């Protein structure tokens, strides 16, 4: 019996490892329908922020509005890119794309994770969830949730990468 339980445990662990996906290789869709991977965001020149959001997340929208208002000013101090990864399913994709195009978030890049593969690969449990990567793609900061003023914490971390 012990041997059976141990074998079952090892099989489950191995199965979990095989299913784990490299976050940089996940395929996402852009606003114009092209396929990208997070690896394509690494350019060796500028840091980038990845922010996970969905259309009915009040705090996600507040955060992205706040960053959008400050983006140009921040970008003068520390050039960076902001990638907004939408996590709505395929049924809400049109609404998410319309929202992305219509809220004045023109400075952002958008990616759509309709099957939530990137969400799983990055272990995102709650949103909004922000990740800051340096110019080489190394994760340097993460933040979950949003309250007014949290965007200043992000900017403080961005300035450290200058």
Secondary structure as UniProt FT lines:
FT   HELIX           2..19
FT   HELIX           23..25
FT   STRAND          27..29
FT   TURN            31..32
FT   STRAND          35..37
FT   HELIX           38..41
FT   STRAND          47..53
FT   TURN            55..56
FT   HELIX           58..77
FT   STRAND          80..86
FT   HELIX           90..92
FT   HELIX           93..102
FT   TURN            106..107
FT   STRAND          109..112
FT   TURN            114..115
FT   HELIX           117..121
FT   TURN            122..123
FT   STRAND          129..133
FT   TURN            135..136
FT   STRAND          139..144
FT   TURN            148..149
FT   HELIX           150..159
FT   TURN            160..161
//
